[in-house]
Amino acid sequence: MIGLKRGTVKLCEHEKEWEMEAQNIISRLKQILGNVIKDIQHVGSPSILSIKAKPIIDIAVAVDDFNDILRFEKELSRCMTVR
């Protein structure tokens, strides 16, 4: 399970699906943003295998200038819509 209904708080046992989904998201972001990305990491509690976590995938993307990614806003919006 990935995602929660708005306003819901729930901790779950770690699922392998989370890391696979995080890697898929990271791959899509790299395809879209290319060399604008300086670093990209799966972060937050779902990235830690040994603890219960919220089933929400958090990805941190480092860029030199936030304005550099604004030109990708529409493509990111289309591509990264929660499934």
Protein Blocks (a to p, Z undefined) as FASTA:
>chain_A
ZZjdehiacdddddfklmmmmmmmmmmmmmmnmmmpmbdcdedjklpmkbccddbdcddd
ddfblklmmmmmmmmmmmmpcZZ
